[in-house]
Amino acid sequence: MNRIKIAITFGGCSEEHAISVKSAQEVAKNLDPDKYEPFYIGITKAGVWKLCDSLDTDWENGNCYPAILTPDRSVHGLLILEQNQFKAIHLDIIFPVLHGKLGEDGAIQGLFELSGIPYIGCDIPSSAICMDKSLAYIVARNAGITTPGFMTTEAGGHIDTGNLTYPLFVKPARSGSSFGVSKVCHKEELPHAINTAQKYDNKILIEEAVVGSEVGCAVLGNDNDLIVGEVDHIRLSHGFFRIHQEKNPECGSENSTVVVPADISDAARIRVQKTAKAVYRALGCRGLARVDLFLQEDGQVILNEVNTLPGMTSYSRYPKMMAAAGIPLSEVINKVVTLAMRG
């Protein structure tokens, strides 16, 4: 039986480059060598594509070849520059283990669509909508899902928070892993928070803080055939969840602990999972995503955000939620590959 030629694409130009590399390393560890023939395509922070022999920490300086994913559907794969000659490598599927801008926002998914190669995860529209938190809120609200009160502003624009109630969170509208996020308790703090956010995006989201527990739900599947992992719960001592910005996240976070399964009632767990599925469908997600929510004391569930390619590191929430539901990462990979190849 021929092995499936799978391209693990990682790195990228976003602020989440380092996280992507760690996620890809974990995915590579969990690939069945009898089933898959992996091709490791690293994208440097400058946007240079390389086909690498391995996923070592120092992959950029290892044995790599210049590579491009061609939009020519007759090639259906990669072009590798080797000894001043281009060589074509046919690919069966692409797993974009990319986070943030140019990875989760629909940009690279457009290239995949042009290439005609099946790929894992959300398509162009759902990737773009989920990446822009304000657009995700608008679509979710229209589907009857509760969101925080919010507004958007452009960098350098007039700031008028209108009817929003403090405290507020100010964040880049199209970024992830809590980069550029600030909590604002007074109007005088807004300019500094907006300056911080605009380092990552010129569209800025200002939203009301929600009083409640931060919970998440891993979702896998297409359309009506969805699998959910165990719900998790973030216990915070102070501040907000930012484990990917810790110096050594593998050893934990200085202000948070992720509890899975979440210490909530069965009724609340069912409500969170049901809401996560509703969000996933409303936003057109496919393959996999992590839906982050707030659970209030009265049982109301409120959307926080959706990650269309959630972290896959050893300390990431998505694989832990799925593992707690009896689905190890190796099986998650098999399932998303099957979904993508079905079309």
N, C-alpha and C positions, 0 to 999 in steps of 0.2 A: 504494500500500500504506500502510495506517494505521500510524503509529509506535506502539510499545508505551509506554503511559503508566506510567513507573516512578518510584516515590517513593523518593528517597534520604533515609533518616532518620538523623540524626547528632546529636552532642552528648551530651545526657543528664545525669543527676544524679550519675553515679559519678565517682570520682577519675580516671578515664580519659577525661574529657570532651575535653580538648585533643587527645589522641591520636585520638579518634574524628573530630574535625573534620579533622585532617590526612588520615586514611584516606578520608574522604568526598571531600575535594578530589582525591585521587589517583584514586578511582573515577570521579568526574565527568570528569576529563581523558581517561579511557579509554573513555567511552561513545561508541558509534557514533551520530553525530547523525542519520544517515539511518534508523536502526533504532529509536532511543529518543527519547521526549519526557520529559525529566526534570522532576521536581518536588522541590525541595529543602526538606525539613522539618527545621528545626532545633529542638532541645529545649535550652532554657537549663539552667544548673546548678540553677536553682530549679524546673525542671519545666514551664516555659511553652513551649507549642508555637507555632511560627511557620512560615509558608510564605514562603520567601525567593526573591528574584529571582536570587541568585547565592550562591556559596560563598566569598565573600571572607573574609579573616581577621577582619574587623570585621563579620561577617554580622548580628550582633544589632542593630546600629545602622543597617543598610541598609534597603532597601525591603522590608518584611516585613508580612504580614497575620496576625492571630490565626487559628489553625487547630486543628482537632481531627480525629482519625481516629474516625469514628463506628462503634460496634458494630452499628448498624442495617444488616443485610445488603441491604436494598433500596436503600441509597445506594451501597454498595460503594466507599467512598472517603472523601474529605475534605469537611469543612464549613469554608468560609472566611468569616470576617466581613469584609465589604467595604462601606463606606459604610452601616454600621448594618444591613446585611442579610446573611443567610447564603446562601452560594452553594455548591452541591454540585459536586465534581470527581470524576468516575469515575476509578478507578485500576485498572490491569491487574495490577500486581505491586508489592511493597514490598521494598526492599533495606535491611534494618536495619544500617547501618554503625555499630553501637553496640558499645561494649566495657564489660565489667564489670557491676555491679549495675544492675538494671532494663533491661539491654540484652541480656545473654547468659544470664540466669538463668531464663528462661521467663516472666517477668512480661509483657513487651511482646509476646511470642509469643502469650500468651493473648488479648490485645487483637486481634491479627491474626486469630486463629482465630474470635473473635466477629464480626469484620467480614466474614469470608468472602473476604478478599482473599488470593491466593497470596503467599507470602513466601519469601525466600531464606534458607537455612540450617536449622539444627536445630529440631526441634519442642519443645513444652513439656517433656516428660519428659527428653529427652536434654540440653536446655539446662540444666535444673535439676541434673541429676546431674553433668554435667561442671563446672558452676560450683562445686559443693561438692567439693573435692578428696578429702575423706575418703569420700564416697559413691562417687566415681569409682573410688577404690582398692578399695572393697568389691566393686563390680560387676566390676571388672577381675580381681580375685583369683578370684572365682567362675568366671570364664571361663578360668582357667589362666594369666593374665598376671601376671608378677612385679611387685611394687610395693615401695617402701621400707617398713621397719618404721615404724609410726606410731601415734599416739593423738590424741584430741581432748579439749579442755577448754573450759569456758565461762569467760568473763571473770569474774574474782573467785572462781573455783572452786579447789578443792584441787589442788595440783600434785604428781603422783606419776608420774614417767616410767617406773616399773616396770622392764622388761627392756630398754628402749631404750638403745643404746650411743652415747655422745658421740663426735664432735660431732653436734649436732642442728640442724635448721632449724626455726624457729618462724615461722609465717606465718598470716595470716587465711585461714580455710578457704574463704571465698567472695570472693576479690578477685583482681586480676591485675596484670601488669606490675611485679611485685616490690615493690609498695607494702606497707609494714609487715613486710617479711621481715628476719629477723635470724639470723645464725649463732651458735650457742651452744656453747662448748667446755667450760664448767664449770657445775655446778648453780647456783652463785651468780649466774650471768648470766640465769637463766630469768625471774625476775620482771620485769626491765627489758624483755626481749624480748617477754614477754606483754603488757605495757603498751603497747608499740609496735604490736603486732598488733591489739590491741583497739580502736585508733583507727579501724580499717577494718571490723571484724567482731567480734561477741561470741562467735562460735564460732572456736576457735583450733586449728590443726593443728600438732602437734609430730611431726617425722619424722626418721629417721636420715639423716645425710648419706651419699650414695652415692659411692664412689670409682669414677670413670669419666669418660668424655667426655660432654659434653652435646651431644646430636644432636637433630635435628627432622626431621619428614616432613610435607609438605603433602599433604592428601588431598582429592579432589574426586569426588563421585558419590553414588549411592544403592545400598544393598543389596550385591549381588555385582558390580556394574558400577562399579569404582573405578579412578581414575587417581591416581598418586602423582607428586609432583615429585622432583627430585633431593634427596638427603639433605644437610642442612647440619650444620656442626660449629661450636660456640662455643669459641674459644680465649680462656681467661681468664688474665690476669696475676695477679689477686688478686680476692678477694671473690666476688660472684655477678653474673649477667647482669642489668643494670638500665638498658639503653640509653634506655628511655622516660623515665627520670628525669634524663637529662643535660640541660644547658642548651641545647645545640645538637646534637641527635642526628643531624641530617642530615650532620654532619661526622664522625660516628663516636662511639665510646665511649672513655672514659679507661682502662677495664680489660678491654675485650673486643674481639675481632674475629670476625665471622661468616664462615666459609669455606664456599662452595658452588660446586661439589660438595664434599662432605666428603672430607678426606684419610684415607680408610679403605679397607680391602680390598673387592673386589667381593663377597666372601662376606658380609662384615659389612653392606654396603649392602643386599643382598638381605634379610638377616635383619631389619634395622631397618625396611625397607619392609613386610615381611610382618607384623611385630609391630604397626606403625602401623595397617595395615588391620584386624588382629584387634581392636585397641583401639577403632577407629572403629565397627566392627560391634557389638562387645559393648556399647558405650555408646549405641547407637541413633542415631548421628550421620547426618545427611543434608545434602546440598548441598556443604558444605565444612567443613574443620576443620584445625587444625595440631596434630599429636601430638608432644609433646616427650618425649624418652626419654633414658636414660643407657645408654651402651655401655661395658661393662667389658672389661678386657684379655683375659679368658677367653672373650669373645664373648657373654656374657649380656646381654640387653636388658631394661631395667627402666623401667617407666612413671614419668614425671615429672608431666605434666599435659596436659590437652587444652583448646585454645582453640577454641570453637565459632564465633566470629567473629574470626579472627586479624587483626592489624594489616595495613592495606593501604597504609601510607605509602610514600614513596619509599625508605625505608631498612628496611622491614619484611621479615621472613624469608619469609612465605608467598609473596608475589609473586615474590621472588627465586628461591625453590626451583622454582616453576612455570616461570618464564622460563628457568631453566637446563635444564629438561626440554623446552624448545621451545614452551611455552604462555604467551604474553604475557598481561598482565592483561586486555586487551580480550577475548581469547578465553575467559579464566576467567569473566568477566562473562556472556558469551553462553551459556556452558555452564550456569552456575548458574541463569540466567533460564529456560533451557529445562527444566531439572530441576524447578524450582519450579512452572512453568506446566503441567507434565504431571501434577503432583499426586502 
